[in-house]
Amino acid sequence: MNRDGGSPGRAVRLVSRRGRRFGWLAVCAAAALVWTAACADELDARVRAAAHPRTPAASLAKLAGDTAWPVRRAVAANRRTPPKVLARLARDPDRRVRIAVATNLSTTEPTFLMLAGDADTAVRSVVARFEYVPVSALDRLAGDPDGDIRLEVARNPNTSTPTLRRLRRDELASVRQLAEAALAQRRP
């Protein structure tokens, strides 16, 4: 008999079961690590393909539907992505993808106008600051309800003179001052 009143054989069986249980857990944990590494490698490969400038347009269109947002973001940032695919990604549920569309030089004016009306302030802010945004998107953003976005429009060197004149009458003093300063720089 051992100290707990059981037989020595019973104690060995309990330890043996626990050992097998922990052994099984160790095997499962190792398998999970291998599976996770394989999935990460697969995700990395899809992201690399989505970002590569020589990936065919058909492949980029397919990758734009990937379930992983990093893949869709890489497609959205790729300058070879067709405009129709960029327009579809401009409606992506993940704002990081939409922001990548907003900074892609291949994004078309209608897509910029869509992004200028995005529900997410961060997306509209990126559009307002982007150096190559069309004037029409800046004109739209000049009427944004968020004062910080109107401030970014006043700072953008591509903002049209009529839009700056409109911002000169903005309710926020900081927007009015920036618009006035931008107009003063344009006068001969």
PyRosetta script that sets phi, psi and omega in degrees:
from pyrosetta import init, pose_from_sequence

init()
pose = pose_from_sequence("MNRDGGSPGRAVRLVSRRGRRFGWLAVCAAAALVWTAACADELDARVRAAAHPRTPAASLAKLAGDTAWPVRRAVAANRRTPPKVLARLARDPDRRVRIAVATNLSTTEPTFLMLAGDADTAVRSVVARFEYVPVSALDRLAGDPDGDIRLEVARNPNTSTPTLRRLRRDELASVRQLAEAALAQRRP")
pose.set_psi(1, 145.4)
pose.set_omega(1, 175.1)
pose.set_phi(2, -101.4)
pose.set_psi(2, -174.6)
pose.set_omega(2, -172.6)
pose.set_phi(3, -63.7)
pose.set_psi(3, -33.4)
pose.set_omega(3, -177.2)
pose.set_phi(4, -84.6)
pose.set_psi(4, 6.4)
pose.set_omega(4, 175.9)
pose.set_phi(5, 90.4)
pose.set_psi(5, -4.4)
pose.set_omega(5, 180.0)
pose.set_phi(6, -93.8)
pose.set_psi(6, 172.1)
pose.set_omega(6, 179.5)
pose.set_phi(7, -79.8)
pose.set_psi(7, 156.7)
pose.set_omega(7, 178.8)
pose.set_phi(8, -62.2)
pose.set_psi(8, -32.2)
pose.set_omega(8, 178.2)
pose.set_phi(9, -65.0)
pose.set_psi(9, -37.5)
pose.set_omega(9, 178.6)
pose.set_phi(10, -64.3)
pose.set_psi(10, -42.0)
pose.set_omega(10, 179.4)
pose.set_phi(11, -63.2)
pose.set_psi(11, -40.3)
pose.set_omega(11, 178.9)
pose.set_phi(12, -65.7)
pose.set_psi(12, -40.6)
pose.set_omega(12, 178.4)
pose.set_phi(13, -63.0)
pose.set_psi(13, -40.8)
pose.set_omega(13, 179.1)
pose.set_phi(14, -63.3)
pose.set_psi(14, -46.2)
pose.set_omega(14, 179.5)
pose.set_phi(15, -63.1)
pose.set_psi(15, -41.2)
pose.set_omega(15, -179.8)
pose.set_phi(16, -62.6)
pose.set_psi(16, -43.4)
pose.set_omega(16, 178.4)
pose.set_phi(17, -63.5)
pose.set_psi(17, -44.0)
pose.set_omega(17, 179.1)
pose.set_phi(18, -63.0)
pose.set_psi(18, -42.1)
pose.set_omega(18, 178.5)
pose.set_phi(19, -60.6)
pose.set_psi(19, -43.0)
pose.set_omega(19, 177.8)
pose.set_phi(20, -65.5)
pose.set_psi(20, -40.7)
pose.set_omega(20, -179.8)
pose.set_phi(21, -62.6)
pose.set_psi(21, -46.8)
pose.set_omega(21, 179.0)
pose.set_phi(22, -67.6)
pose.set_psi(22, -35.3)
pose.set_omega(22, 176.0)
pose.set_phi(23, -62.3)
pose.set_psi(23, -42.5)
pose.set_omega(23, 178.5)
pose.set_phi(24, -64.6)
pose.set_psi(24, -40.8)
pose.set_omega(24, 177.6)
pose.set_phi(25, -63.2)
pose.set_psi(25, -39.6)
pose.set_omega(25, 178.3)
pose.set_phi(26, -63.9)
pose.set_psi(26, -40.9)
pose.set_omega(26, 177.9)
pose.set_phi(27, -64.2)
pose.set_psi(27, -43.9)
pose.set_omega(27, 179.1)
pose.set_phi(28, -63.7)
pose.set_psi(28, -41.6)
pose.set_omega(28, 179.6)
pose.set_phi(29, -64.6)
pose.set_psi(29, -41.7)
pose.set_omega(29, 178.7)
pose.set_phi(30, -64.6)
pose.set_psi(30, -41.9)
pose.set_omega(30, 178.3)
pose.set_phi(31, -63.6)
pose.set_psi(31, -39.3)
pose.set_omega(31, 178.8)
pose.set_phi(32, -63.9)
pose.set_psi(32, -39.7)
pose.set_omega(32, 178.3)
pose.set_phi(33, -64.7)
pose.set_psi(33, -41.7)
pose.set_omega(33, 178.6)
pose.set_phi(34, -64.2)
pose.set_psi(34, -44.8)
pose.set_omega(34, -179.8)
pose.set_phi(35, -63.3)
pose.set_psi(35, -42.6)
pose.set_omega(35, 179.3)
pose.set_phi(36, -63.1)
pose.set_psi(36, -42.2)
pose.set_omega(36, 179.1)
pose.set_phi(37, -64.3)
pose.set_psi(37, -40.2)
pose.set_omega(37, 178.6)
pose.set_phi(38, -64.9)
pose.set_psi(38, -41.5)
pose.set_omega(38, 178.4)
pose.set_phi(39, -65.7)
pose.set_psi(39, -39.8)
pose.set_omega(39, 178.4)
pose.set_phi(40, -64.6)
pose.set_psi(40, -41.0)
pose.set_omega(40, 177.5)
pose.set_phi(41, -62.5)
pose.set_psi(41, -40.8)
pose.set_omega(41, 179.6)
pose.set_phi(42, -65.8)
pose.set_psi(42, -42.8)
pose.set_omega(42, 177.9)
pose.set_phi(43, -62.6)
pose.set_psi(43, -45.0)
pose.set_omega(43, 178.4)
pose.set_phi(44, -59.5)
pose.set_psi(44, -39.5)
pose.set_omega(44, 179.3)
pose.set_phi(45, -65.3)
pose.set_psi(45, -40.2)
pose.set_omega(45, 178.5)
pose.set_phi(46, -67.7)
pose.set_psi(46, -39.2)
pose.set_omega(46, 178.2)
pose.set_phi(47, -64.3)
pose.set_psi(47, -43.9)
pose.set_omega(47, 178.7)
pose.set_phi(48, -61.8)
pose.set_psi(48, -42.0)
pose.set_omega(48, 178.5)
pose.set_phi(49, -64.2)
pose.set_psi(49, -40.7)
pose.set_omega(49, -178.7)
pose.set_phi(50, -67.1)
pose.set_psi(50, -29.7)
pose.set_omega(50, -177.5)
pose.set_phi(51, -90.5)
pose.set_psi(51, -16.9)
pose.set_omega(51, -173.6)
pose.set_phi(52, -69.9)
pose.set_psi(52, 132.4)
pose.set_omega(52, -177.4)
pose.set_phi(53, -68.2)
pose.set_psi(53, -15.7)
pose.set_omega(53, 179.8)
pose.set_phi(54, -100.9)
pose.set_psi(54, 7.6)
pose.set_omega(54, 176.6)
pose.set_phi(55, -69.0)
pose.set_psi(55, 129.3)
pose.set_omega(55, -178.8)
pose.set_phi(56, -61.4)
pose.set_psi(56, 150.5)
pose.set_omega(56, -178.4)
pose.set_phi(57, -56.4)
pose.set_psi(57, -39.5)
pose.set_omega(57, 179.9)
pose.set_phi(58, -63.2)
pose.set_psi(58, -38.6)
pose.set_omega(58, 178.0)
pose.set_phi(59, -68.9)
pose.set_psi(59, -39.4)
pose.set_omega(59, 177.4)
pose.set_phi(60, -63.0)
pose.set_psi(60, -39.7)
pose.set_omega(60, 178.5)
pose.set_phi(61, -62.2)
pose.set_psi(61, -39.5)
pose.set_omega(61, 178.9)
pose.set_phi(62, -69.2)
pose.set_psi(62, -44.3)
pose.set_omega(62, 179.6)
pose.set_phi(63, -64.6)
pose.set_psi(63, -25.2)
pose.set_omega(63, 178.8)
pose.set_phi(64, -64.4)
pose.set_psi(64, -18.8)
pose.set_omega(64, 177.9)
pose.set_phi(65, -97.3)
pose.set_psi(65, 9.1)
pose.set_omega(65, -178.5)
pose.set_phi(66, -61.8)
pose.set_psi(66, 149.4)
pose.set_omega(66, -179.7)
pose.set_phi(67, -75.4)
pose.set_psi(67, -20.3)
pose.set_omega(67, -178.0)
pose.set_phi(68, -90.5)
pose.set_psi(68, 124.2)
pose.set_omega(68, -178.0)
pose.set_phi(69, -61.8)
pose.set_psi(69, -33.4)
pose.set_omega(69, 178.8)
pose.set_phi(70, -61.8)
pose.set_psi(70, -31.8)
pose.set_omega(70, 177.8)
pose.set_phi(71, -69.0)
pose.set_psi(71, -47.3)
pose.set_omega(71, 179.7)
pose.set_phi(72, -62.9)
pose.set_psi(72, -37.6)
pose.set_omega(72, 178.5)
pose.set_phi(73, -65.0)
pose.set_psi(73, -40.0)
pose.set_omega(73, 178.3)
pose.set_phi(74, -64.4)
pose.set_psi(74, -38.4)
pose.set_omega(74, 175.9)
pose.set_phi(75, -64.2)
pose.set_psi(75, -43.7)
pose.set_omega(75, -178.5)
pose.set_phi(76, -63.8)
pose.set_psi(76, -28.5)
pose.set_omega(76, -179.4)
pose.set_phi(77, -88.5)
pose.set_psi(77, -13.7)
pose.set_omega(77, -176.5)
pose.set_phi(78, -74.8)
pose.set_psi(78, 122.4)
pose.set_omega(78, -177.4)
pose.set_phi(79, -67.8)
pose.set_psi(79, -14.1)
pose.set_omega(79, 178.9)
pose.set_phi(80, -89.1)
pose.set_psi(80, -2.4)
pose.set_omega(80, -179.9)
pose.set_phi(81, -68.1)
pose.set_psi(81, 129.6)
pose.set_omega(81, -179.6)
pose.set_phi(82, -61.5)
pose.set_psi(82, 146.6)
pose.set_omega(82, -179.3)
pose.set_phi(83, -54.9)
pose.set_psi(83, -35.9)
pose.set_omega(83, 178.6)
pose.set_phi(84, -64.4)
pose.set_psi(84, -36.9)
pose.set_omega(84, 178.4)
pose.set_phi(85, -70.0)
pose.set_psi(85, -40.4)
pose.set_omega(85, 177.0)
pose.set_phi(86, -62.1)
pose.set_psi(86, -39.1)
pose.set_omega(86, 178.1)
pose.set_phi(87, -63.1)
pose.set_psi(87, -38.4)
pose.set_omega(87, 178.3)
pose.set_phi(88, -67.9)
pose.set_psi(88, -41.3)
pose.set_omega(88, 179.6)
pose.set_phi(89, -70.0)
pose.set_psi(89, -20.6)
pose.set_omega(89, 177.0)
pose.set_phi(90, -67.2)
pose.set_psi(90, -12.4)
pose.set_omega(90, 176.5)
pose.set_phi(91, -107.8)
pose.set_psi(91, 13.5)
pose.set_omega(91, -178.2)
pose.set_phi(92, -62.1)
pose.set_psi(92, 145.2)
pose.set_omega(92, 179.3)
pose.set_phi(93, -67.9)
pose.set_psi(93, -20.3)
pose.set_omega(93, -178.7)
pose.set_phi(94, -95.1)
pose.set_psi(94, 123.2)
pose.set_omega(94, -176.5)
pose.set_phi(95, -65.4)
pose.set_psi(95, -26.1)
pose.set_omega(95, 178.5)
pose.set_phi(96, -63.9)
pose.set_psi(96, -32.9)
pose.set_omega(96, 177.1)
pose.set_phi(97, -70.6)
pose.set_psi(97, -45.9)
pose.set_omega(97, -179.3)
pose.set_phi(98, -63.8)
pose.set_psi(98, -36.5)
pose.set_omega(98, 177.5)
pose.set_phi(99, -65.2)
pose.set_psi(99, -38.3)
pose.set_omega(99, 177.2)
pose.set_phi(100, -63.6)
pose.set_psi(100, -37.5)
pose.set_omega(100, 176.0)
pose.set_phi(101, -63.4)
pose.set_psi(101, -40.6)
pose.set_omega(101, -177.3)
pose.set_phi(102, -65.9)
pose.set_psi(102, -19.6)
pose.set_omega(102, -179.8)
pose.set_phi(103, -109.4)
pose.set_psi(103, 10.0)
pose.set_omega(103, 179.3)
pose.set_phi(104, -87.2)
pose.set_psi(104, 127.8)
pose.set_omega(104, -178.9)
pose.set_phi(105, -67.6)
pose.set_psi(105, -14.0)
pose.set_omega(105, 178.8)
pose.set_phi(106, -91.1)
pose.set_psi(106, -1.0)
pose.set_omega(106, 179.8)
pose.set_phi(107, -68.6)
pose.set_psi(107, 135.2)
pose.set_omega(107, -177.2)
pose.set_phi(108, -88.2)
pose.set_psi(108, 164.7)
pose.set_omega(108, -179.0)
pose.set_phi(109, -58.0)
pose.set_psi(109, -46.1)
pose.set_omega(109, 178.1)
pose.set_phi(110, -58.7)
pose.set_psi(110, -35.0)
pose.set_omega(110, 178.8)
pose.set_phi(111, -70.9)
pose.set_psi(111, -39.8)
pose.set_omega(111, 175.0)
pose.set_phi(112, -60.5)
pose.set_psi(112, -40.4)
pose.set_omega(112, 178.7)
pose.set_phi(113, -63.8)
pose.set_psi(113, -37.2)
pose.set_omega(113, 176.4)
pose.set_phi(114, -63.7)
pose.set_psi(114, -44.9)
pose.set_omega(114, -179.6)
pose.set_phi(115, -68.1)
pose.set_psi(115, -30.1)
pose.set_omega(115, 177.3)
pose.set_phi(116, -65.9)
pose.set_psi(116, -19.6)
pose.set_omega(116, 176.6)
pose.set_phi(117, -103.6)
pose.set_psi(117, 13.4)
pose.set_omega(117, -178.0)
pose.set_phi(118, -60.4)
pose.set_psi(118, 146.5)
pose.set_omega(118, 179.6)
pose.set_phi(119, -70.3)
pose.set_psi(119, -24.0)
pose.set_omega(119, -177.2)
pose.set_phi(120, -87.7)
pose.set_psi(120, 123.9)
pose.set_omega(120, -179.6)
pose.set_phi(121, -60.7)
pose.set_psi(121, -36.6)
pose.set_omega(121, -178.8)
pose.set_phi(122, -62.9)
pose.set_psi(122, -38.7)
pose.set_omega(122, 179.2)
pose.set_phi(123, -67.0)
pose.set_psi(123, -47.4)
pose.set_omega(123, 179.6)
pose.set_phi(124, -62.3)
pose.set_psi(124, -35.4)
pose.set_omega(124, 179.3)
pose.set_phi(125, -64.8)
pose.set_psi(125, -41.3)
pose.set_omega(125, 178.1)
pose.set_phi(126, -64.2)
pose.set_psi(126, -41.9)
pose.set_omega(126, 178.6)
pose.set_phi(127, -61.3)
pose.set_psi(127, -43.4)
pose.set_omega(127, -178.2)
pose.set_phi(128, -64.7)
pose.set_psi(128, -29.9)
pose.set_omega(128, -178.3)
pose.set_phi(129, -91.4)
pose.set_psi(129, -17.0)
pose.set_omega(129, -172.9)
pose.set_phi(130, -64.4)
pose.set_psi(130, 132.0)
pose.set_omega(130, -174.5)
pose.set_phi(131, -64.1)
pose.set_psi(131, -31.5)
pose.set_omega(131, -174.1)
pose.set_phi(132, -107.7)
pose.set_psi(132, 20.5)
pose.set_omega(132, 179.6)
pose.set_phi(133, -70.5)
pose.set_psi(133, 140.4)
pose.set_omega(133, 178.2)
pose.set_phi(134, -65.0)
pose.set_psi(134, 150.8)
pose.set_omega(134, 179.9)
pose.set_phi(135, -57.5)
pose.set_psi(135, -36.4)
pose.set_omega(135, -178.9)
pose.set_phi(136, -61.6)
pose.set_psi(136, -35.9)
pose.set_omega(136, 178.1)
pose.set_phi(137, -70.5)
pose.set_psi(137, -37.9)
pose.set_omega(137, 176.8)
pose.set_phi(138, -66.0)
pose.set_psi(138, -38.4)
pose.set_omega(138, 177.1)
pose.set_phi(139, -60.0)
pose.set_psi(139, -41.9)
pose.set_omega(139, 179.6)
pose.set_phi(140, -66.3)
pose.set_psi(140, -43.7)
pose.set_omega(140, -178.4)
pose.set_phi(141, -69.5)
pose.set_psi(141, -19.2)
pose.set_omega(141, 177.4)
pose.set_phi(142, -63.5)
pose.set_psi(142, -20.3)
pose.set_omega(142, 177.1)
pose.set_phi(143, -101.8)
pose.set_psi(143, 14.3)
pose.set_omega(143, -178.0)
pose.set_phi(144, -63.6)
pose.set_psi(144, 142.3)
pose.set_omega(144, 178.6)
pose.set_phi(145, -67.4)
pose.set_psi(145, -20.4)
pose.set_omega(145, -179.4)
pose.set_phi(146, -87.1)
pose.set_psi(146, 119.7)
pose.set_omega(146, -179.0)
pose.set_phi(147, -62.0)
pose.set_psi(147, -33.0)
pose.set_omega(147, 179.6)
pose.set_phi(148, -65.3)
pose.set_psi(148, -34.1)
pose.set_omega(148, 178.5)
pose.set_phi(149, -71.4)
pose.set_psi(149, -41.4)
pose.set_omega(149, 176.3)
pose.set_phi(150, -62.2)
pose.set_psi(150, -34.1)
pose.set_omega(150, 176.7)
pose.set_phi(151, -63.9)
pose.set_psi(151, -42.3)
pose.set_omega(151, 177.5)
pose.set_phi(152, -64.2)
pose.set_psi(152, -36.7)
pose.set_omega(152, 177.8)
pose.set_phi(153, -64.5)
pose.set_psi(153, -41.9)
pose.set_omega(153, 179.1)
pose.set_phi(154, -64.9)
pose.set_psi(154, -30.3)
pose.set_omega(154, 178.9)
pose.set_phi(155, -79.1)
pose.set_psi(155, -25.0)
pose.set_omega(155, -173.6)
pose.set_phi(156, -68.5)
pose.set_psi(156, 125.2)
pose.set_omega(156, -177.8)
pose.set_phi(157, -67.5)
pose.set_psi(157, -13.9)
pose.set_omega(157, 179.7)
pose.set_phi(158, -90.8)
pose.set_psi(158, -1.1)
pose.set_omega(158, 180.0)
pose.set_phi(159, -65.9)
pose.set_psi(159, 133.9)
pose.set_omega(159, -176.5)
pose.set_phi(160, -69.9)
pose.set_psi(160, 157.0)
pose.set_omega(160, 178.4)
pose.set_phi(161, -60.5)
pose.set_psi(161, -44.9)
pose.set_omega(161, 177.5)
pose.set_phi(162, -59.8)
pose.set_psi(162, -35.6)
pose.set_omega(162, 178.9)
pose.set_phi(163, -69.1)
pose.set_psi(163, -40.1)
pose.set_omega(163, 177.2)
pose.set_phi(164, -64.0)
pose.set_psi(164, -37.5)
pose.set_omega(164, 177.1)
pose.set_phi(165, -62.7)
pose.set_psi(165, -38.4)
pose.set_omega(165, 178.2)
pose.set_phi(166, -67.1)
pose.set_psi(166, -41.2)
pose.set_omega(166, 179.9)
pose.set_phi(167, -69.1)
pose.set_psi(167, -20.4)
pose.set_omega(167, 176.9)
pose.set_phi(168, -64.1)
pose.set_psi(168, -18.6)
pose.set_omega(168, 178.9)
pose.set_phi(169, -106.1)
pose.set_psi(169, 17.4)
pose.set_omega(169, -177.2)
pose.set_phi(170, -65.0)
pose.set_psi(170, 156.3)
pose.set_omega(170, 179.3)
pose.set_phi(171, -69.8)
pose.set_psi(171, -25.8)
pose.set_omega(171, 179.8)
pose.set_phi(172, -91.3)
pose.set_psi(172, 130.4)
pose.set_omega(172, -179.1)
pose.set_phi(173, -61.5)
pose.set_psi(173, -38.7)
pose.set_omega(173, -178.4)
pose.set_phi(174, -64.3)
pose.set_psi(174, -37.1)
pose.set_omega(174, 177.6)
pose.set_phi(175, -67.9)
pose.set_psi(175, -44.4)
pose.set_omega(175, 179.6)
pose.set_phi(176, -60.0)
pose.set_psi(176, -44.0)
pose.set_omega(176, -178.4)
pose.set_phi(177, -64.6)
pose.set_psi(177, -43.6)
pose.set_omega(177, 179.2)
pose.set_phi(178, -65.4)
pose.set_psi(178, -41.4)
pose.set_omega(178, 178.9)
pose.set_phi(179, -63.5)
pose.set_psi(179, -42.0)
pose.set_omega(179, 179.0)
pose.set_phi(180, -63.9)
pose.set_psi(180, -42.4)
pose.set_omega(180, 179.4)
pose.set_phi(181, -65.3)
pose.set_psi(181, -39.9)
pose.set_omega(181, 178.9)
pose.set_phi(182, -65.8)
pose.set_psi(182, -39.9)
pose.set_omega(182, 178.1)
pose.set_phi(183, -66.9)
pose.set_psi(183, -37.8)
pose.set_omega(183, -180.0)
pose.set_phi(184, -64.4)
pose.set_psi(184, -35.2)
pose.set_omega(184, 178.3)
pose.set_phi(185, -68.9)
pose.set_psi(185, -25.1)
pose.set_omega(185, -178.1)
pose.set_phi(186, -85.5)
pose.set_psi(186, -17.8)
pose.set_omega(186, -179.9)
pose.set_phi(187, -73.9)
pose.set_psi(187, 140.2)
pose.set_omega(187, 179.7)
pose.set_phi(188, -70.4)
pose.dump_pdb("model.pdb")
